[in-house]
C-alpha cells in the first residue's frame, strides 16, 4: 500500500461518529475578548492584523505584474518581518489565562502565520520557489481571519459580517490548498490534496476558519516532519449514502528517527497535549474544538471515541479529525 491508500482506511471503523448537538457549532470556546490580553499586546496585535489584512489583499491580484509585485515587496521587508516576530512574542494574557485563552494565543502565534514568515524569510534570502509569494498572500488573508474571529473587539464590523450564514465546504479547501506551498528547514514542501466528496461543512466563515485553523496546525506538524518534501490532505465522507460528518486526514512520510520516536505510548498521549517538539497545544485544541462541534463533554471523549487521532503505518504518519457536514434544511 501507499500512504495515500493508507489514508483511505477508516482508522476507527467501529466508532460511531455522532453529532449530539441540537444546534450548529458556533465557536463558544474559540474566542476571547481583547480585555483578556495585556494592554502591551494590543498595539502590536492591531499592527499585525492591519499588516496581514494589507498583505492578504494580494491573494486576488496578479503578482507577476511588476507594479503589483513592487507594492507587495514594500510590505514584506526585513523590518516588517522582524516586527511580526516581535509582535507574536509579546502577545500575553492580561493575567494567568484560562486554557481557552492559552490555546487562542498558541494559534495567533502559529498556524498560517508561521508558514507565512517562513516563506517570506526564504524569499528575502534569495531562495525563490514557485508559488511562494501567492501562498504568502493566502496565508496572510487566512491568518487575519483567524485573528478577528478569535479576538472579540479587534475588528467587530468584519467579524459580524463574517458571522452571517454563508456555506463553506470542500471547494473552499480545494481552491486554497491547491495554490499553497509550505516550507520547512529544507525548503519548499508540496501539498497533495484530494477529496471524493464536495459538500459543505460550515454554515459561516468563522466556522470554516475554525476547521481551517485546525488543518493549518496539523499540516504545520506534517511539514516539519515530512521525509519527502510532501504532505497529503484528504477528505472523506462518513457514510456511503447520506453522510452526516466527514473525516479530514493529513499524512506525511517519516524519517527513521521520527518513526522511532512515535511509539504506541507516545501516539496515545499526543492529542492530550504531549509533544516531542513543541507545546502540544495545537492537537489538544483541535480535540477541544471537535468535541464542541459534536457536543461531546470534553476533549478526552473526542480522543477516546476516535473523533480525532493519529496512527503510524509502514508508509508514514497519519492524523485525522472529524467534523459535522451541513445537512440542508436542518441547520
N, C-alpha and C positions, 0 to 999 in steps of 0.2 A: 504493500500500500504506500501511497504518497501522503505527505502531510495534509494536502487538500482533501484526500479521501478520508483521512482520519477525522477531519473536521466535520464530515457529514454524519459520522456516527453519533447517535444520541448518547451523551455521556451519562445520563440518568434515565434510562428507559422505563424504570419502574416508578419514577416520580410522577406525581400529579401536579402539574403547574396550573394552579387555580387562582383566579383573582377574587379575593374575599371582600374587596371594597364595594360599597354601594354607590360611590361617586368616583369620578375620574381623578387620578393623581393631580394634585395642584401644587406640589412642592413645599409642603408645610415645613419640612426640616432643612430646606436648602437655602434659606435666606437669613440675613441678619441686617439690623439697622446700622447705619453709619455711626450712630451714637455708641455702638458696642465696640468700635475701634478707637484707638488712641487718637487724640487730637493731632499729634505729629504725623499720623498716617494720612490724614485727609487731603492735604495739599498734594502729596505725592500720588495718591490714588486718583485724584481728579486730573492731574497732569498725564498720568499713564493712560487713563481712559480716553482723554482727548487725543493723545498721540495714536493710540490704537484705532480710534474712530477715523482719524485722518488717513492713516495707512490703509485701513480696510476699504476705503472708497476705491482704491486702485484694483480691487478684486474684479471690478466690472469694466476696467479700462485696459487698453492695449499697451502693455509695457514695452513692446517692440518699437513703438513710436518714440523718436528721440526726445521730443518735448515732454511727453508723459514720463519717460524714464528719468529725465532731469528733475522733474517735480518729485518723483519718488525718491531719487537719490538725496534730495535736500532733506528728507525726513529721516533717512536711515544712515546717520553719520556715526562715527565712533562716540561722539559726545552723547548723542541720544540713546545709543545702546547702553552706554555706561550708566546713564541716568535710569534707564529701565531696570537694570540690575540693582542699582542702589535703592530704587523705589520699592522693589519687591522685598528686599532685605529689611526695609524699615517699616513694613506693614505689621502692626501689632494690635492685639486686642486691648481695649481700654483697661481691663483688669483681668484677673485669672479667667480666661474664657471657657465657655462650655465646649463640649466635644463638637457640637454643631459648628460653632464659630471656628474652631481649630481646623475642621475639615474644609470649611469655606476658604480660609486663608491658605491652606495647602493648595487648593485648586487655583486660587488667584496667583500664586507664585509659580505654578507649573502648567500642566495641561498644554494648551496650544501655545502659550507664551514661551515655554521652554524651547519648543521647536522653532518658533519664530526667531528667538535670539540666536539659536544655533545656526540657522540658515543665513541670517544677516551677517553674523560673525565670519562665516566661511566666505561669503561674498565680498565683504570688506577686506578680507585677507587675500583676495585674488583667486580663490578656488571656485570657479564658476561651474555650475552644472545645470543641465536642462530642467526647466520648471521651477527653479528655486525662487525667483522673485514673485511670480504669480502665486506660488504656495505661501510665501510670506504674507502677501496681502490677504489671502483667505484666512490664514491663521490669525492675523490681526483682527479681522472682522468678527471671527468667531469668539476670540477672547474678550473683545469689547462687549459682546452679547452676554458672555458668562458673567462679566463684572456687573452689568446693570441688572441682570436677572437675579443675582445673588445679593447685591447690596442695595437695600431699600434706601432711597434718598440720593443715590448717585445721579440718576437720570430718570426721574419719575415719569416725565412725559413719554419718553420712548418705552420705558418698561410697561406702562399701562397700555400703550398702543400694541405692544407685542403680546399682551395678555389676552387680546381678543381671539375668538375662535378662528383658527386657520390651520387646516390639516397639514401635517408633515409626515413624511414616510421614507420609504426606501429610495425613491427617486431623489430626495434631498441629500441622502447619503451618497448616492452614486455620482451626482453632479459635483460633489465636493471631493470625494476620495479619489476619483479617477484623475483629478487635477493635482492632487497633493504629492509632494515628495518630502520625506523626512531626512534627518541627518543624525549621525552618531559620531563617535570619535574617529571612525574610519572613513567617513564621507557620506555620500548620499545613500538613502535606503528607499527602495521602491515599495509601493503599496499595491498588493494584488487583491482587488475587490471583486466579489461576485455575489449575486443574490438570485434565488429561483422563486422569489415572491416579491411583489411590487406594491403592496398595500401601504396603508397609513398606520402609524403607531404613536402619534402625538396629536392632540387637538389644539395646541397653542405653540407659539415659538418658544416660550420658556420650558415647556415640557420637552420639546425636541432638543433644546440646548442642554437639558439635564442628561438625556441619553448621550448626546454628542460629547459632553464633558467626560462622561464615563469612558466612552470609546477612546478619547484622547489620552486618558490616563492609562488604559490598557495597551493602546498602541505605543505609547511612550515607553512602557516597560519592555514591549516586544522589540522596539527599535534599539534599546540599549543592549539587548542580549542576542539579537539575531546573529547567526553564524554565517549567513549568506547574503547579506545586504537586501533582504526581502522580508516583509511581514505580510501576512494574509488576513483578510477580513471577509467573513461570510455571514449571510443572513438566511435563516431557515424558519419557515412557519411551523408552529407546533400543532399538528393535526392535518391529516391529508385532505379533508373535505372543507370543514369550516373552522379554521384555526382561530383561537382566542388569544394567543400570545405568539411571540417569536423568540428565537434564540440567536443572539449576536455572538459570533465566535471570532477570536483573534488568535493567531498562531505564529510561531517562529521556529526556525531550525536552531538547535542548541550546540554550543561548544561542549567538548568533553568536560571541561571544568564546571560549567553551569549544570550539566546533566548530573554530575556527581553531587552538586550542592542540593539539587531538588529531590531529596529523598521523600518517601511517603510521609514521614513525620513533618517535614518542612511544608509539603503541599497541604497537609491538614491544617496548618497554622496560618497560611498566607493571608486568607481573607479575614482573619481575626485581628490583623494588624501587625503580624510578624513580617519581617522582611530581611533579605540578605544584603541589601544595598542602600535602602533609603528609609523613609519614615513609616511606610506601611499604611499610611492613611488613605491613599487612593483606593486600594482594594476594599478596605473596611468601609469607606464612604460609599462605594458602589453597592456593597451589600446592604447598607442602610437605606439607600435610595430605592433599590429594588424591593426591599421589604416594605417600604412605604407605598410603592406603586401597586403592590399586590395585596396590601392590607394585612401583612404579617406583623406580629407583635414586636419583633426585634431583628437586628441583622443576623444574629446567630441562627434564627429559624430559616432565613433565606439561604444561609450556608449549609445548614444541616439537611434541608429538603432539596438541595440541588438547584435552586433558583439561580445561584452563582457558583462558580467553581473553577478548578484547574486540574489538568492531568498531564502526564508525560507519556508520550508514545515512542516507538522506535525512531520516529521521524522528527520529533521536536516537542515543544511546549504548547499546550492549547488551553485557553481560558474562555469562559463564556458568562454572559448574563442573559436573563430573560426579561421581556417587557410586554405588557398587555398591548394588543393591537386595538385599533379603533373599530368598534362594531357600529356601523351606521345605524342611526335612529335609536341608539341605545345610550349615547353619551350627551 
